[in-house]
Amino acid sequence: MISYFNSRYSMLRDLPFILQGDNPEKKLRLTLLIAGFSSILAGFYMIVTNFIRGENGVSALYCLSTTIGFYIVVAAFSNRLNKHLYIIVHALLLIIMLLFLLDNGHAVEKHSEYNYLVALTVGSALVLRQQTTYLSKIFPLICLAVYLFFISTGLTWQHSAFQLNIPHESGFYIVNCAVPMIALLLTAFTLRGNYSETDLIKRELSQAIEKNQLELYYQPQVNNNKKLIGFEALLRWKHPSKGFISPEVFIPVAEKSGLIIEIGKWVMERALQQIAEWDRGQYLGDLAFSINISPLQLIHRDFTQDTLLTLSHYKIRPERLKFEITETTFVYDQKRIGEVISHFSQLGVKWAIDDFGVGYSSLKSISDFAINDIKIDKSLIMQIFKNESSAIVVQKTIELSREMGLNVLAEGIESEEYFTYLRDKGCHLFQGYHFARPLPVADALVWIKKAKI
Protein backbone atom coordinates (compact mmCIF):
# COMPACT_ATOMS: atom_id res chain seq x y z
CA MET A 1 0.00 0.00 0.00
CA ILE A 2 2.81 2.42 0.89
CA SER A 3 4.56 1.69 -2.41
CA TYR A 4 1.32 2.39 -4.26
CA PHE A 5 0.93 5.81 -2.67
CA ASN A 6 4.62 6.55 -3.25
CA SER A 7 4.25 5.76 -6.95
CA ARG A 8 1.10 7.94 -7.18
CA TYR A 9 2.94 10.77 -5.41
CA SER A 10 5.91 10.46 -7.77
CA MET A 11 3.58 10.57 -10.76
CA LEU A 12 1.88 13.69 -9.42
CA ARG A 13 5.22 15.33 -8.59
CA ASP A 14 6.55 14.65 -12.12
CA LEU A 15 3.37 15.81 -13.83
CA PRO A 16 4.75 19.27 -14.78
CA PHE A 17 7.64 17.58 -16.59
CA ILE A 18 5.49 15.29 -18.75
CA LEU A 19 3.10 18.00 -19.96
CA GLN A 20 3.57 19.20 -23.52
CA GLY A 21 5.28 22.40 -24.61
CA ASP A 22 7.95 24.73 -23.29
CA ASN A 23 8.00 26.10 -19.76
CA PRO A 24 5.23 28.78 -20.10
CA GLU A 25 2.95 26.33 -21.89
CA LYS A 26 3.55 23.67 -19.25
CA LYS A 27 2.61 26.18 -16.55
CA LEU A 28 -0.59 27.00 -18.45
CA ARG A 29 -1.50 23.32 -18.79
CA LEU A 30 -0.79 22.68 -15.12
CA THR A 31 -2.97 25.64 -14.13
CA LEU A 32 -5.78 24.28 -16.27
CA LEU A 33 -5.47 20.94 -14.48
CA ILE A 34 -5.80 22.73 -11.14
CA ALA A 35 -8.85 24.65 -12.41
CA GLY A 36 -10.38 21.48 -13.84
CA PHE A 37 -9.98 19.39 -10.71
CA SER A 38 -11.19 22.29 -8.55
CA SER A 39 -14.36 22.51 -10.65
CA ILE A 40 -14.87 18.76 -10.38
CA LEU A 41 -14.42 18.64 -6.58
CA ALA A 42 -16.59 21.69 -5.88
CA GLY A 43 -19.16 20.44 -8.41
CA PHE A 44 -19.51 17.01 -6.79
CA TYR A 45 -19.99 18.54 -3.35
CA MET A 46 -22.65 20.98 -4.56
CA ILE A 47 -24.44 18.28 -6.58
CA VAL A 48 -24.85 16.12 -3.48
CA THR A 49 -25.74 19.06 -1.22
CA ASN A 50 -28.43 20.46 -3.50
CA PHE A 51 -29.81 17.03 -4.37
CA ILE A 52 -30.33 16.28 -0.68
CA ARG A 53 -32.16 19.61 -0.32
CA GLY A 54 -34.36 18.79 -3.27
CA GLU A 55 -32.87 21.51 -5.48
CA ASN A 56 -32.76 19.30 -8.58
CA GLY A 57 -32.46 22.20 -11.02
CA VAL A 58 -29.43 23.62 -9.21
CA SER A 59 -27.96 20.10 -8.96
CA ALA A 60 -28.25 19.84 -12.74
CA LEU A 61 -26.42 23.17 -13.04
CA TYR A 62 -23.57 21.85 -10.94
CA CYS A 63 -23.53 18.71 -13.09
CA LEU A 64 -22.83 21.04 -15.98
CA SER A 65 -20.01 22.78 -14.07
CA THR A 66 -18.52 19.39 -13.20
CA THR A 67 -18.68 18.35 -16.87
CA ILE A 68 -16.83 21.54 -17.76
CA GLY A 69 -14.22 20.57 -15.16
CA PHE A 70 -13.65 17.24 -16.89
CA TYR A 71 -13.42 19.04 -20.23
CA ILE A 72 -10.76 21.38 -18.84
CA VAL A 73 -8.70 18.43 -17.56
CA VAL A 74 -8.84 16.75 -20.98
CA ALA A 75 -8.02 20.03 -22.77
CA ALA A 76 -4.90 20.41 -20.60
CA PHE A 77 -3.40 17.46 -22.47
CA SER A 78 -4.68 18.50 -25.91
CA ASN A 79 -2.40 19.34 -28.84
CA ARG A 80 -4.68 22.23 -29.82
CA LEU A 81 -4.66 23.99 -26.48
CA ASN A 82 -5.04 27.57 -27.76
CA LYS A 83 -8.35 26.81 -29.45
CA HIS A 84 -9.69 25.21 -26.28
CA LEU A 85 -8.77 28.27 -24.19
CA TYR A 86 -11.52 30.42 -25.71
CA ILE A 87 -14.13 27.75 -24.96
CA ILE A 88 -12.81 27.13 -21.43
CA VAL A 89 -12.72 30.73 -20.20
CA HIS A 90 -16.13 31.64 -21.62
CA ALA A 91 -17.70 28.41 -20.35
CA LEU A 92 -16.37 29.15 -16.86
CA LEU A 93 -17.66 32.72 -16.99
CA LEU A 94 -21.07 31.55 -18.20
CA ILE A 95 -21.47 28.84 -15.58
CA ILE A 96 -20.45 31.25 -12.81
CA MET A 97 -23.04 33.80 -13.99
CA LEU A 98 -25.72 31.10 -14.06
CA LEU A 99 -24.79 30.12 -10.50
CA PHE A 100 -25.14 33.74 -9.40
CA LEU A 101 -28.59 33.91 -10.95
CA LEU A 102 -30.03 30.49 -10.09
CA ASP A 103 -28.35 29.13 -6.96
CA ASN A 104 -30.51 30.90 -4.39
CA GLY A 105 -31.15 28.21 -1.81
CA HIS A 106 -28.79 29.60 0.80
CA ALA A 107 -29.03 33.37 1.02
CA VAL A 108 -26.54 33.81 3.88
CA GLU A 109 -23.77 32.08 1.92
CA LYS A 110 -24.77 33.66 -1.40
CA HIS A 111 -21.90 36.14 -1.61
CA SER A 112 -19.33 33.38 -1.22
CA GLU A 113 -20.09 32.40 -4.81
CA TYR A 114 -18.51 35.67 -5.97
CA ASN A 115 -15.12 34.26 -5.00
CA TYR A 116 -15.23 32.09 -8.11
CA LEU A 117 -15.30 35.21 -10.27
CA VAL A 118 -12.44 36.73 -8.29
CA ALA A 119 -10.39 33.63 -9.04
CA LEU A 120 -11.33 33.71 -12.74
CA THR A 121 -10.54 37.42 -13.06
CA VAL A 122 -7.12 37.33 -11.42
CA GLY A 123 -6.27 33.86 -12.69
CA SER A 124 -6.94 34.75 -16.32
CA ALA A 125 -4.90 37.96 -15.98
CA LEU A 126 -1.88 35.95 -14.80
CA VAL A 127 -2.21 32.64 -16.63
CA LEU A 128 -3.23 34.01 -20.03
CA ARG A 129 -0.62 36.78 -20.13
CA GLN A 130 1.13 35.29 -23.20
CA GLN A 131 -2.08 34.69 -25.15
CA THR A 132 -3.92 37.05 -27.50
CA THR A 133 -4.80 40.60 -26.50
CA TYR A 134 -8.40 39.56 -25.96
CA LEU A 135 -7.58 36.68 -23.61
CA SER A 136 -4.74 38.43 -21.79
CA LYS A 137 -6.27 41.90 -21.32
CA ILE A 138 -9.89 42.23 -22.44
CA PHE A 139 -11.28 39.02 -20.91
CA PRO A 140 -10.00 39.78 -17.35
CA LEU A 141 -11.62 43.22 -17.62
CA ILE A 142 -14.89 41.60 -18.73
CA CYS A 143 -14.73 39.35 -15.66
CA LEU A 144 -14.11 42.40 -13.47
CA ALA A 145 -17.10 44.19 -14.98
CA VAL A 146 -19.34 41.15 -14.39
CA TYR A 147 -18.12 40.91 -10.80
CA LEU A 148 -18.81 44.60 -10.11
CA PHE A 149 -22.24 44.29 -11.72
CA PHE A 150 -23.34 41.38 -9.54
CA ILE A 151 -22.01 42.75 -6.26
CA SER A 152 -23.68 46.09 -7.03
CA THR A 153 -27.08 44.71 -7.98
CA GLY A 154 -27.27 41.30 -6.29
CA LEU A 155 -29.18 40.20 -9.39
CA THR A 156 -30.85 36.76 -9.20
CA TRP A 157 -33.54 34.83 -11.07
CA GLN A 158 -36.36 33.79 -8.75
CA HIS A 159 -40.06 33.09 -9.21
CA SER A 160 -39.73 33.43 -13.00
CA ALA A 161 -38.41 36.99 -12.76
CA PHE A 162 -35.16 38.89 -12.22
CA GLN A 163 -34.76 40.12 -8.66
CA LEU A 164 -32.50 42.94 -7.50
CA ASN A 165 -30.88 42.99 -4.09
CA ILE A 166 -29.13 46.34 -3.95
CA PRO A 167 -27.37 46.97 -0.59
CA HIS A 168 -28.86 49.71 1.62
CA GLU A 169 -25.52 51.54 1.79
CA SER A 170 -24.62 50.72 -1.77
CA GLY A 171 -21.77 53.20 -2.04
CA PHE A 172 -20.03 51.82 1.05
CA TYR A 173 -20.57 48.25 -0.11
CA ILE A 174 -19.44 48.82 -3.71
CA VAL A 175 -16.28 50.68 -2.71
CA ASN A 176 -15.28 47.98 -0.23
CA CYS A 177 -15.70 45.31 -2.93
CA ALA A 178 -14.54 47.20 -6.01
CA VAL A 179 -11.36 48.82 -4.71
CA PRO A 180 -9.72 45.60 -3.41
CA MET A 181 -10.75 43.74 -6.58
CA ILE A 182 -9.35 46.41 -8.89
CA ALA A 183 -6.18 46.63 -6.81
CA LEU A 184 -5.82 42.85 -7.03
CA LEU A 185 -6.25 42.89 -10.81
CA LEU A 186 -3.75 45.73 -11.19
CA THR A 187 -1.32 43.75 -9.04
CA ALA A 188 -1.77 40.78 -11.38
CA PHE A 189 -1.09 42.97 -14.42
CA THR A 190 1.98 44.39 -12.67
CA LEU A 191 3.36 40.99 -11.68
CA ARG A 192 3.03 39.61 -15.19
CA GLY A 193 4.81 42.58 -16.76
CA ASN A 194 8.42 42.52 -17.90
CA TYR A 195 10.38 45.45 -16.52
CA SER A 196 13.98 44.39 -16.95
CA GLU A 197 16.31 46.46 -19.10
CA THR A 198 16.45 43.60 -21.61
CA ASP A 199 12.68 43.51 -22.00
CA LEU A 200 12.55 47.28 -22.30
CA ILE A 201 15.14 47.16 -25.09
CA LYS A 202 13.18 44.38 -26.81
CA ARG A 203 9.95 46.42 -26.76
CA GLU A 204 11.58 49.59 -28.02
CA LEU A 205 13.72 47.78 -30.58
CA SER A 206 10.62 46.20 -32.13
CA GLN A 207 9.45 49.73 -33.03
CA ALA A 208 12.85 51.15 -33.98
CA ILE A 209 12.52 50.41 -37.70
CA GLU A 210 9.13 52.04 -38.22
CA LYS A 211 10.24 55.02 -36.13
CA ASN A 212 13.38 55.45 -38.29
CA GLN A 213 15.73 55.06 -35.33
CA LEU A 214 18.09 52.61 -37.06
CA GLU A 215 20.99 53.81 -39.18
CA LEU A 216 23.83 52.22 -41.10
CA TYR A 217 27.36 53.47 -40.60
CA TYR A 218 30.23 52.42 -42.84
CA GLN A 219 33.73 51.62 -41.57
CA PRO A 220 36.50 51.72 -44.19
CA GLN A 221 38.64 48.66 -44.91
CA VAL A 222 42.10 49.23 -46.40
CA ASN A 223 44.93 47.17 -47.89
CA ASN A 224 48.60 47.16 -46.85
CA ASN A 225 49.10 50.41 -48.77
CA LYS A 226 46.28 52.01 -46.80
CA LYS A 227 44.21 52.20 -49.96
CA LEU A 228 40.45 51.93 -49.55
CA ILE A 229 39.17 48.56 -50.72
CA GLY A 230 35.68 48.58 -49.20
CA PHE A 231 33.43 49.22 -46.22
CA GLU A 232 31.71 47.20 -43.54
CA ALA A 233 28.08 48.23 -42.99
CA LEU A 234 27.49 48.52 -39.24
CA LEU A 235 24.09 48.92 -37.60
CA ARG A 236 23.51 51.77 -35.19
CA TRP A 237 20.45 52.49 -33.06
CA LYS A 238 19.89 56.13 -32.21
CA HIS A 239 17.34 56.17 -29.41
CA PRO A 240 15.41 59.47 -29.13
CA SER A 241 16.15 59.85 -25.41
CA LYS A 242 19.07 57.51 -24.69
CA GLY A 243 21.19 58.43 -27.69
CA PHE A 244 23.22 55.74 -29.43
CA ILE A 245 22.73 52.30 -27.91
CA SER A 246 25.67 49.96 -28.39
CA PRO A 247 25.18 47.00 -30.76
CA GLU A 248 26.76 44.87 -28.05
CA VAL A 249 23.65 45.65 -25.99
CA PHE A 250 20.80 45.36 -28.49
CA ILE A 251 22.06 42.77 -31.02
CA PRO A 252 22.01 39.88 -28.46
CA VAL A 253 18.47 40.92 -27.48
CA ALA A 254 17.44 40.99 -31.14
CA GLU A 255 18.90 37.53 -31.74
CA LYS A 256 17.31 36.01 -28.64
CA SER A 257 13.89 37.50 -29.41
CA GLY A 258 13.93 36.73 -33.14
CA LEU A 259 13.78 40.43 -34.06
CA ILE A 260 17.12 39.93 -35.81
CA ILE A 261 15.27 38.44 -38.80
CA GLU A 262 13.35 41.64 -39.49
CA ILE A 263 16.31 43.85 -38.59
CA GLY A 264 18.67 41.85 -40.81
CA LYS A 265 16.27 42.19 -43.71
CA TRP A 266 16.16 45.97 -43.15
CA VAL A 267 19.98 46.14 -43.05
CA MET A 268 20.25 44.24 -46.34
CA GLU A 269 17.64 46.47 -48.00
CA ARG A 270 19.17 49.72 -46.72
CA ALA A 271 22.78 48.74 -47.52
CA LEU A 272 21.99 47.73 -51.11
CA GLN A 273 19.91 50.87 -51.56
CA GLN A 274 22.86 52.98 -50.39
CA ILE A 275 25.30 51.15 -52.67
CA ALA A 276 22.97 51.80 -55.62
CA GLU A 277 22.74 55.50 -54.72
CA TRP A 278 26.52 55.84 -54.51
CA ASP A 279 26.94 53.94 -57.75
CA ARG A 280 24.65 56.35 -59.57
CA GLY A 281 26.46 59.42 -58.29
CA GLN A 282 30.02 58.17 -57.91
CA TYR A 283 31.53 55.21 -59.70
CA LEU A 284 32.52 52.85 -56.91
CA GLY A 285 34.94 50.80 -58.97
CA ASP A 286 35.82 47.54 -57.21
CA LEU A 287 34.92 48.65 -53.71
CA ALA A 288 33.37 45.78 -51.73
CA PHE A 289 30.72 46.11 -49.05
CA SER A 290 30.57 43.73 -46.10
CA ILE A 291 27.19 43.00 -44.52
CA ASN A 292 26.82 41.04 -41.29
CA ILE A 293 24.42 38.10 -41.43
CA SER A 294 23.00 36.60 -38.24
CA PRO A 295 22.87 32.78 -37.98
CA LEU A 296 19.09 32.92 -37.51
CA GLN A 297 18.80 35.17 -40.55
CA LEU A 298 20.99 32.88 -42.64
CA ILE A 299 18.95 29.72 -41.96
CA HIS A 300 15.60 31.49 -42.30
CA ARG A 301 13.54 30.01 -45.11
CA ASP A 302 13.09 33.39 -46.87
CA PHE A 303 16.69 34.61 -46.68
CA THR A 304 17.84 33.45 -50.12
CA GLN A 305 14.72 34.56 -51.98
CA ASP A 306 14.47 37.94 -50.24
CA THR A 307 18.16 38.70 -50.79
CA LEU A 308 18.03 37.76 -54.47
CA LEU A 309 14.97 39.96 -54.97
CA THR A 310 16.71 42.89 -53.27
CA LEU A 311 19.85 42.39 -55.38
CA SER A 312 17.73 42.33 -58.52
CA HIS A 313 15.71 45.38 -57.48
CA TYR A 314 18.76 47.59 -56.89
CA LYS A 315 20.77 46.02 -59.73
CA ILE A 316 23.77 45.31 -57.48
CA ARG A 317 26.51 43.09 -58.84
CA PRO A 318 26.95 40.17 -56.42
CA GLU A 319 30.75 40.46 -56.73
CA ARG A 320 30.51 43.74 -54.84
CA LEU A 321 29.11 42.07 -51.73
CA LYS A 322 30.70 40.19 -48.89
CA PHE A 323 28.54 38.48 -46.29
CA GLU A 324 30.12 38.20 -42.85
CA ILE A 325 29.12 35.39 -40.51
CA THR A 326 30.48 34.45 -37.10
CA GLU A 327 31.94 31.07 -36.16
CA THR A 328 28.84 30.34 -34.05
CA THR A 329 26.88 30.07 -37.31
CA PHE A 330 28.30 26.60 -37.87
CA VAL A 331 26.65 25.15 -34.77
CA TYR A 332 23.31 25.45 -36.58
CA ASP A 333 21.98 23.41 -39.51
CA GLN A 334 25.22 22.90 -41.45
CA LYS A 335 23.51 21.34 -44.45
CA ARG A 336 21.21 24.33 -44.85
CA ILE A 337 24.07 26.77 -44.24
CA GLY A 338 26.25 25.03 -46.80
CA GLU A 339 23.52 25.25 -49.42
CA VAL A 340 23.00 28.98 -48.84
CA ILE A 341 26.74 29.78 -48.87
CA SER A 342 27.26 27.70 -52.02
CA HIS A 343 24.33 29.32 -53.82
CA PHE A 344 25.54 32.88 -53.25
CA SER A 345 29.18 31.94 -53.86
CA GLN A 346 28.23 30.72 -57.33
CA LEU A 347 26.66 34.11 -57.99
CA GLY A 348 29.88 35.87 -56.96
CA VAL A 349 29.12 36.92 -53.37
CA LYS A 350 32.13 36.53 -51.05
CA TRP A 351 31.91 35.08 -47.54
CA ALA A 352 33.96 36.05 -44.51
CA ILE A 353 34.20 34.56 -41.02
CA ASP A 354 33.99 37.44 -38.58
CA ASP A 355 35.56 37.51 -35.10
CA PHE A 356 37.72 34.52 -35.97
CA GLY A 357 39.69 33.06 -33.07
CA VAL A 358 37.37 33.80 -30.15
CA GLY A 359 34.35 31.61 -30.86
CA TYR A 360 33.90 28.07 -32.13
CA SER A 361 37.09 28.18 -34.20
CA SER A 362 37.16 25.27 -36.60
CA LEU A 363 39.51 24.68 -39.50
CA LYS A 364 36.96 22.17 -40.78
CA SER A 365 34.44 24.99 -41.21
CA ILE A 366 36.91 26.86 -43.39
CA SER A 367 37.62 23.84 -45.56
CA ASP A 368 34.02 22.58 -45.79
CA PHE A 369 32.40 25.86 -46.79
CA ALA A 370 33.16 28.37 -49.55
CA ILE A 371 34.84 30.92 -47.28
CA ASN A 372 36.91 33.70 -48.85
CA ASP A 373 38.05 35.87 -45.94
CA ILE A 374 39.11 35.45 -42.34
CA LYS A 375 38.66 38.43 -40.02
CA ILE A 376 40.85 38.08 -36.94
CA ASP A 377 38.99 39.35 -33.90
CA LYS A 378 40.17 42.63 -32.41
CA SER A 379 40.45 41.11 -28.92
CA LEU A 380 43.32 38.96 -30.23
CA ILE A 381 44.86 41.82 -32.21
CA MET A 382 44.94 44.09 -29.17
CA GLN A 383 46.91 41.48 -27.19
CA ILE A 384 49.73 40.83 -29.66
CA PHE A 385 52.17 43.11 -27.78
CA LYS A 386 51.00 41.99 -24.34
CA ASN A 387 50.46 38.27 -24.69
CA GLU A 388 52.88 36.00 -26.53
CA SER A 389 50.22 33.30 -27.03
CA SER A 390 47.89 35.78 -28.73
CA ALA A 391 50.71 36.91 -31.02
CA ILE A 392 51.43 33.29 -31.99
CA VAL A 393 47.74 32.57 -32.66
CA VAL A 394 47.46 35.66 -34.87
CA GLN A 395 50.65 34.85 -36.77
CA LYS A 396 49.70 31.21 -37.38
CA THR A 397 46.19 32.22 -38.43
CA ILE A 398 47.67 34.58 -41.02
CA GLU A 399 50.09 31.93 -42.30
CA LEU A 400 47.47 29.19 -42.49
CA SER A 401 44.90 31.41 -44.16
CA ARG A 402 47.37 32.58 -46.78
CA GLU A 403 48.39 28.98 -47.52
CA MET A 404 44.71 28.08 -47.99
CA GLY A 405 44.25 30.98 -50.41
CA LEU A 406 42.14 33.04 -48.04
CA ASN A 407 42.29 36.77 -47.49
CA VAL A 408 43.12 37.85 -43.93
CA LEU A 409 41.72 41.04 -42.42
CA ALA A 410 42.80 42.31 -39.01
CA GLU A 411 40.14 44.13 -37.02
CA GLY A 412 40.72 46.65 -34.27
CA ILE A 413 43.84 48.36 -35.67
CA GLU A 414 44.24 51.35 -33.37
CA SER A 415 47.78 52.54 -34.07
CA GLU A 416 50.50 52.54 -36.71
CA GLU A 417 52.46 50.09 -34.59
CA TYR A 418 49.77 47.43 -34.91
CA PHE A 419 49.42 48.06 -38.63
CA THR A 420 53.15 47.78 -39.32
CA TYR A 421 53.57 44.65 -37.22
CA LEU A 422 50.68 42.80 -38.87
CA ARG A 423 51.60 43.94 -42.36
CA ASP A 424 55.10 42.57 -41.84
CA LYS A 425 53.60 39.26 -40.67
CA GLY A 426 51.74 38.90 -43.98
CA CYS A 427 48.33 40.40 -43.22
CA HIS A 428 47.19 42.57 -46.12
CA LEU A 429 43.69 43.82 -45.15
CA PHE A 430 42.96 46.11 -42.19
CA GLN A 431 40.13 47.81 -40.36
CA GLY A 432 40.09 49.91 -37.22
CA TYR A 433 40.01 53.32 -35.56
CA HIS A 434 43.56 54.02 -36.74
CA PHE A 435 42.13 54.52 -40.22
CA ALA A 436 38.57 55.60 -39.44
CA ARG A 437 35.71 55.03 -37.07
CA PRO A 438 32.38 53.84 -38.49
CA LEU A 439 31.18 56.75 -40.60
CA PRO A 440 27.75 58.15 -41.41
CA VAL A 441 26.77 58.15 -45.08
CA ALA A 442 28.06 61.68 -45.83
CA ASP A 443 31.51 61.02 -44.34
CA ALA A 444 31.79 57.65 -46.04
CA LEU A 445 31.13 59.38 -49.36
CA VAL A 446 34.10 61.69 -48.68
CA TRP A 447 36.31 58.60 -48.40
CA ILE A 448 34.94 57.26 -51.67
CA LYS A 449 35.68 60.52 -53.47
CA LYS A 450 39.20 60.72 -52.03
CA ALA A 451 39.88 57.14 -53.12
CA LYS A 452 39.18 58.12 -56.73
CA ILE A 453 41.78 60.90 -56.73
C-alpha positions, 0 to 999 in steps of 0.5 A: 500500500505504501509503495502504491501511494509513493508511486502515485505521489511520484507521478503527481510530482513529475506531472509538470515535466510530462506535460507538452510544450515549453515552460510557459505552456507547461505552466498553463497546462498545469494551471488548467489541471488545477482549475479542472480538478477544482471545478470537479471537486466543488461540483460534486460537493454541490451536486450532493448538497443540492440534491439532498435539499431537493434543489434538482435544477441547481444540482443539474447546473452543478452537473454542468459545471462538473462536466466543464471541469472534466473538459478542462482536464482533458483540454490540458493534455490537448495538442490544440490547447489555444483553441480550447482556451476560448471555450474554457474561459467563456464556459467558466464565466457563463457557468459562474453567472448562471450560478449567481442567478439560479443558486438561491437556496442559501441566502446567507452564503450567497456572496461566497459564490462571488469568490469564483469570479475573483479567481477567474478574473485574477487567474486569467490575468496571470495565466493568459498573459502570453495569449492574445490581447483579448484573452490576456487583457480584455477578458480579465476586464470583462470578468471584473465588470461582471463581478462589479455588476453582480455585487452592485445589484445582487441580481438573481432569477427567482419566481420566474423573474429577475430580482435585485438585491441592492445593498442599503448603503450601496456606495459603502458596499461597492467601494469595499468590494470594487477597490480591493478587486481592482487593486488585485487585478492591477497587481496581477497585471503588474506581476506579469509585466516585464520590466527588466532592461532587456525587456525594455530594449526588446519592446523599443527595438521592435518599433525602432525600424518604423520610427526610423531610429536605425541607421547604417554606418560604414567603416572603411577597410584598407589594404597594406598600402592604406588604400580603400578597398571597401566598407563594412556596414554597421548597424547603429540604433539612435534612441530618441532619449538615450542616444546611441545604444551599443550594438553589443547591448541590443544585437544579443536581445534581437537575436534572442527574441527573433527580431534579428530576422526583421532587422537583418532584412532591413539592413540588407535592403538599406545597404543595397539601396545605399550602394545603388545610390553611390553607384549612380552618383560616384563610380565605386569601382571595385569597392566591396561592401561587407554585410553582417548576417545573423545565424538565424537570418541565414537559416531562415527560409526566406533569406535566399529569396528575399536577398536575391529579390533585393539584389535584382531590385537595386541592380547590385553586382553580387561580386561587390558584396561580402557576407560576414558570418560568425563562427557560431553560425556553424553550430546550426543546420550545417547542411542548410548553411552550406547550401546557402553559402554555395548558392551565393558563392556561385553568384559571386558573393564573397563570404567572410568569417567574422571575429575569428579566433574567439568563438567556435574556431574550426579549420573544418568549417573553413575547408568545408564551406566556400569561405573567402576571408578570415577576419581576426577578432580585435580582442586577439589583435589588441593582445599581440604586444602583451600576450605571446600566445595571442601573437602566436595565434594571430601569426599562425592564423595569417600563415594558415589562411594565406596557404589556404588561399584566403584573405586575412583582415585584421580588425581593431587596428588602433595605431601605426604600430599594430598596422606595421607589425601585422603587415610585416607578418603577412596580413594585407587587409585592415580595419580599425580606428587608426584609419577611421571610425564607423562613418555616417553616409556623408563622411563615407562618401568623402572617403569614396571621393578621395579614393578616386583621386 
